[in-house]
Amino acid sequence: MSEYRPAFVARKGNPGFGWVVDVLWPDGETEVVKGFATEQQAAEWIGKHSEGWQGKTK
């Protein structure tokens, strides 16, 4: 059985909207987690919260 785990990537959002985390699912779907003021905050969210977040979606 293959694992159905997404990849997480921090990127600059639209101008004036800070940073977002793109969630890239193996089936090609994407989701966006918004609300980060800095790249560091987005990266910290990935490191601390992305695993727990996976169970709340899909």
Residue, then its C-alpha position, 0 to 999 in steps of 0.5 A: m500500500s502506497e502512502y498518500r502524503p502531500a508535499f508542503v512548500a512555502r512561497k510568497g503569496n500575492p503582493g501584500f498577502g505575505w506567505v502561504v504554504d502550498v500543499l501538493w497531493p500525490d493525485g495532483e490536487t493542491e491546497v493553500v494554507k494562508g496567513f503567514a507574515t514571513e517565510q520563516q513562519a510558513a516554514e515553522w508551520i510546515g515543521k510543527h503542524s503539517e503532519g497533524w494537519q494532514g489528518k484533518t483533510k482529505 
